[in-house]
Structure formats: C-alpha cells, structure tokens
Amino acid sequence: MAFEFHLPDIGEGVIEGEIVEWKVSEGDRVDLDQPIVEVQTDKATVEIPSPRAGRIAKIRFREGEVCPVGDVLVVIEEDGAASEPAAAPEAGSPAAGGNGHGAGHAPELAQAATRAAGPAAPAMPEVIDATGATRRVLATPATRRLARQLGVDIAQVPPTGRNGRVTSDDVRAFAERGGAASVPAAGPSAALQRAPAQPPARIEPAGAEERIPFRGVRRAIAQNMTRSKFTATHFTYVEEVDMTELVELRTRAKQRAAERGIKLTYLPFIIKAVCAGLKKWPALNASLDEERQEIVRKHYYHIGIAAQGPQGLVVTVIRDADKRSIFELAKEIQRLADAVQSGTIKREELVGSTFTISSLGALGGLLATPIINYPEAGILGVHKLAQRAMVVDGQIVPRWMMNLSISLDHRIVDGWDGAMFVAEVKSLLEDPTMMFMELV
C-alpha cells in the first residue's frame, strides 16, 4: 500500500506551511532522505526530505498553496508496494489532523522534522484562544492575536482560507460587520486602530508586464512588515555621528584582522556600542507580551543583523553579542552572511533576536525609517559613511560623518530613553577607546 506523508510539525507554534518549490514531480522515483519539497513557514524556509524510498504517486498541494500541519502532503508508492493509497484515517484520530498532528506516522514525522529543521529554536509563546470555543479553529497565532485585540470570538468568524482557515482579513471583516462584541478586549491593545477590511486590490493587464507569484520568502517578509507597522507604534529619532577616530582605528586594525582571515568592517564596533547602550537603557532591549500585558526586559543581547539574501531580506542573529570580541563579532558576521548567500542558513540562526541593526553599507543613504523587527522594541538604521565639511573648534575641517536613525515602539519606549540610547552609542563610536572600557 502507498504511504501518505503528512506535513510534519516543523517548529513550535507552526500550524501550516506554504509550498515554495517541489523538487520532484508525480511519477519521479525518490530515495530515502532525498529533499522533495521546500516549505515556507512564518519562521523559516526548510527543505523536507522523503521519509520513504519509492515513487511519487500523488502531490496533494501545489506550489503557492498552504498545507496545514498534519494534512497529507504527498503520497509515496513504496518500492514493492501496491498502488492503492493507504486508507484515510478516521475523523478525530491523530493522523487525521487532531491534536497529534499526524501522530499516526509519528516516527516518520519526527524523523523528517528533525532532518528538515535541525535543533529546536526559540519560538514565540503558544497563543491560546480564550474564547471558550469548543470547535477546532484553524488560524495562525497572529490571526488569533488580532481577534483578541479587536474583541472578536474567533470561533464565530466565517473562514475563507484554504481548508477552513480563518484569515486576518476574515477577522477584520467580521469586526467591521459588528461582530466584535462577544469578547471584550483588555488593556492597551484594545486601543489599537485597524484599517477597515478592503477587498484585495486587482491590477488589470495594461501592456508589457511580468507577473511574479507573490509567495514564499517575499510574502513572509510582507506579512511580517505589515504586522509590525499595524502593531508597534513607530517613532523615529535621528542623530549624526563623527566617525573620524573610528575610521582611523579600523584602518590600523584591518591588517591584524586580515592576518587572521577576518574581514573587519565597522559593523562589529557598532554592535559593541549598541550592546553597551542597551545595558544602560534596558527599555530598548524588550518586548511587549500582549497576551499577559507585561513588558519583558531581556538581560541577554542577541543582536539581529538585517541582510539581503538571494530570496529577500532576512535577519541573522548573533547570540550573546555582548560577550564577543570585535574580531569574534566580525568573524560571526561573515559566517552568517556567507550562509545566507549560499542558502545554508539554519532556522535557529534566524530567530530570537532582541534588537536589530539594519545597514546597507556604502548604499546606506542619508536617512531611513526602518520598520521594527517585531516583537522587538527597536531597530537601528546605519547609513552612509562619507567625508563632510564640519566646524571643529571654529575651523572648517573634513570629518568622516555618518547618520544613525532608530525606530522605536512608543508603547514601551519613551522618546527620552531612545534619545539617550542613541547618545550613548554616538559617544562610544566617536571615542572608540571608551568602548573597550565598558564591561560588554
């Protein structure tokens, strides 16, 4: 009999995955552990290997479609097996997509998930639907959180997503129709304003065009950015920094770094200054737990670095950045950048940051208002370093200048804290000898 492979639970809190690319077609032969499909979740893109050797008999979800965890993803006709597919599990059984997420094939699913996703990584807390609903509601954690913020009983929302999935647009439309009175929204989240639900925009053909499927990493980026802008209350603060002394220090240190095979940029120095600033102004190294209505200040410093990869923007994470030397930071930055470009970055290297730095290097421009890497409290934009004519001690002299812009979540960070943090970072970059006197 044929083997039905259910989409495994490939990460804590993940309830579905979008099919980005099939690496096999119906009728193809596959070997055990051969990569067969690339799946995008809200955490990372992973390759899932085949749990059996045999022939691909049926692909149940096509590229661009969303497969819930526990649903049959593909049917594999094992070597020497009959061509009839396995009998469908009874409704309510673990393999039918109940609480076991396909536990009828638990050994195969566990092995596939381990091979596909690697070691477990920190994830967002499980979001519990407290509406008292008795039926199983298929919805993402973000959609459930939106329902609570709008005071909507998610069990009453008519689903329009695939396989009965409730989408964020469903929740907003339900609230606009006056269905938001069943559950009171608690705390400051009740004050969040949402735009009225609108029908999806349609662009009619009007000449020579190229149509690119909006899915995979690109769509995940869009969803995350939209969620951040409609959740965190952004404000931006800008300061200019005289980098002249740091330019001279880096010039002297580049040769020693090169002898160790390290490419030394300005980013390690900026990370070091950021860690020092976060320790003095802990409100910025925090997140808002909306469900418990608690501000979570973190006493660990995992710095995210926004980087452009072949498939779009990703944020790599340098863990315990405050405990690393300048050269160690430079080496780790390069390792993560190489992994992004080669497509070998691991899921655990893309999650868990506490504060993010966004830098385009020489293309940094003069100013930007970066979008916060939700649920963090802030993101620092690093802009172009260039010589400018500045007045120093009454004289016009050339100085190496750079602008910093920081976007902060005004729900939990006041303007004073943000300005003082940037002032601390500025002072350390302008006098880098002081940076090494900080206990960072």
C-alpha angles and dihedrals in degrees: 000000000000122000118238110211112206120205103263127228096264098179143005110278093011111131101167143013134209116231106238102172138354111216091194136043133217109284095028120128117235134192127222110281093010110145107251107167142016114221127192119210129175088267107043147328114265136182114230118210127215113265091204140037113237143075128321102244101173136003108207101188124043129213111290094024124114119237118199117226108267096027120120106268100178139353116227121196103215122224108277093007128127119261096240113103120239116273113268113256118251117266112271094023118125092251090054091067100272124136091307094063092222096330090160084084094034099145093049093044094048092049093046093048092049092049093045102044106025121210118000114268131205110275138181115282116270111268111228119205104228097184093105093240116162099199121079110258118203108214139127121256089251091055092049091050090050090052091054092047091052093042093243125153098228091202089067096051114106106233122228099173125102115290092008096304117164110227130202089251089055090054094048093047091050091051092048090054089058098261095126100093100084097081123031115228112232131215130350093330089075089068094060111116120217128197115250114266111267130191113258113275115251122204112204118213111265107169138309105006142154119221116207119186109250100224145097118037094351093057092043089054090050093049093049094047092048091048091051095049093047094045111034114060100231127211126166132215124190133201135170121229130204102225097177096113092044091050089055093046093050091048090056093045098046094081094052090048091049090054087061093047093254127136105217116208130166092260097085090055091049091050090051092051091046092053090052091049093049091053091054094042105035094173087081095054092062147091134210115243096210095186095055094029092233133136107227112208111194124215093198125076116221105167119206119213115203107222135176113236134181091270099039142278118347133172114225118198129226105199121216090002091170091065096054129089123237091259092046090052092049091051093049092047090054093045092052093045091052091049091052093050093047094045093239097113112133124231093240089057091061102051139062103044117155098197131010135218120203117198132164093185112213089003092055096115124204101287143357137171102226120204114243117254094239131257090025121097098232151007127206119218115209114201140194119311111220141151115260134177106256134176111241120173090344094308129108106234136162113258133176104245133184134178124227122199123187128194115202138185103247091200090076106011124064123212091247092057092047093049093047091049092053090046090055092049090047093051093051094047092048092049104029094175087072089055092069092051091061117095093241 
